[in-house]
Amino acid sequence: MTVRTGRLLLALGAFVAGLMLFSAVIFIVTGRGPAPIAMPSAVGGPFKLVDQNSNPITDQDLKGHPFLVFFGFTHCPDVCPTTLFEVSEILRALGPDAKDVRALFVTVDPERDTPKVLKDYLSSFDPRVIGATGDEGAIAAVEKAYRVYAKKVPVDGGGYTMDHTAIVYLMNKDGRFVTPFNMKRRPEEAAADLKRYL
């Protein structure tokens, strides 16, 4: 490698690092990332699952509405119920506009999370939150489409828990990924942000 090539690589590395630092500062200061770039996303896509009422649900059922997607499981001790409560509060804060928004909770634990279990679990949250499950292949496919990490972790006593991605995905009316949705703000602020996509 020549000295000139080394300098070019060093300059390129510095530029990329500066860009990452700039994005981080925007996120810290504003609580949200830079404006989404209008380009095809590698997150999201077609899926065929079953809702908490044992009815088929696909990505096409959500089209025409902005929607939030969260992956979790009913045995989750803290992150999942907290996030679902926050989503419920945002739907409440939306008022009449909530009819034009969808929220989807996809299990990463289809072995235990049957439609009946999901229905019982979701009864503690806003009734507009849709639960989704399916066989292991269908869940693996939607996890892959959304770039979700999920892994079974054994616990003492022979049971297991699930380690999983805990991002709330904001999808637009066309079913395209917009950005991770910032839940760490007042419900009214999150609702106002969500209204921009109606």
Residue pairs with C-beta under 8 A, 6 or more apart in sequence:
23 33
23 34
26 32
26 33
26 34
27 33
31 182
31 184
31 185
32 179
32 182
32 193
33 179
33 180
36 178
36 179
40 176
41 176
41 177
42 147
42 177
43 145
43 146
43 147
43 169
43 177
44 59
44 69
44 145
44 146
44 169
44 171
44 175
44 176
44 177
45 59
45 145
45 146
45 175
46 58
46 59
46 60
46 145
47 58
47 59
47 138
47 141
47 142
47 145
48 56
48 57
48 58
48 134
48 138
49 56
49 57
49 58
49 106
49 132
49 133
49 134
49 138
49 139
49 142
50 56
50 57
50 115
50 132
50 133
50 134
51 57
51 115
51 118
51 130
51 131
51 132
52 115
52 116
52 118
52 119
52 122
52 130
52 131
52 132
52 133
53 115
53 119
54 115
57 130
57 132
59 175
62 102
62 104
62 171
62 175
63 173
63 174
63 175
64 173
65 100
65 101
65 102
65 173
66 100
66 101
66 102
66 170
66 171
66 172
66 173
66 178
66 194
66 197
66 198
67 101
67 102
67 103
67 104
67 170
67 171
68 87
68 90
68 101
68 102
68 103
68 104
68 168
68 169
68 170
68 171
68 181
68 194
69 103
69 104
69 106
69 146
69 168
69 169
69 171
70 80
70 83
70 84
70 87
70 103
70 104
70 105
70 106
70 166
70 167
70 168
70 169
71 105
71 106
71 107
71 108
71 143
71 146
71 148
71 150
71 164
71 165
71 166
71 167
72 79
72 80
72 83
72 84
72 105
72 106
72 107
72 108
72 164
72 166
73 80
73 107
73 108
73 109
73 112
73 113
73 162
73 164
74 80
74 107
74 109
74 112
74 113
74 117
74 118
74 121
75 109
75 112
75 161
75 162
76 161
76 162
77 161
79 166
80 166
81 124
83 166
83 168
83 183
84 105
84 122
84 124
84 125
84 129
85 125
86 183
86 187
86 190
87 103
87 125
87 126
87 129
87 168
87 183
88 125
88 126
88 129
89 187
90 187
90 190
90 191
90 194
91 98
91 101
91 103
91 126
91 128
91 129
92 98
92 126
92 187
93 187
93 188
93 190
93 191
94 101
94 191
94 194
94 195
97 191
97 195
97 198
98 128
100 198
101 128
101 194
101 198
102 128
102 130
103 126
103 128
103 129
103 130
104 129
104 130
104 132
105 118
105 122
105 129
105 130
105 131
105 132
106 132
106 133
106 139
106 142
107 113
107 118
107 131
107 132
107 133
107 139
108 139
108 143
108 148
108 150
108 162
108 164
109 152
109 162
110 133
110 134
110 135
110 136
110 138
110 139
111 136
113 121
113 131
113 133
114 133
115 131
115 133
118 131
118 132
118 133
119 131
121 131
122 129
122 131
132 142
133 139
134 142
142 148
143 149
143 150
146 169
147 165
148 164
148 165
149 163
149 164
149 165
150 162
150 163
150 164
150 165
151 162
151 163
151 164
152 160
152 161
152 162
153 160
153 161
153 162
153 163
154 160
155 161
167 180
168 180
168 181
168 183
169 177
169 180
169 181
170 177
170 178
170 179
170 180
170 181
170 194
170 197
171 177
171 178
172 178
172 197
173 197
178 197
181 190
181 193
181 194
182 190
182 193
183 190
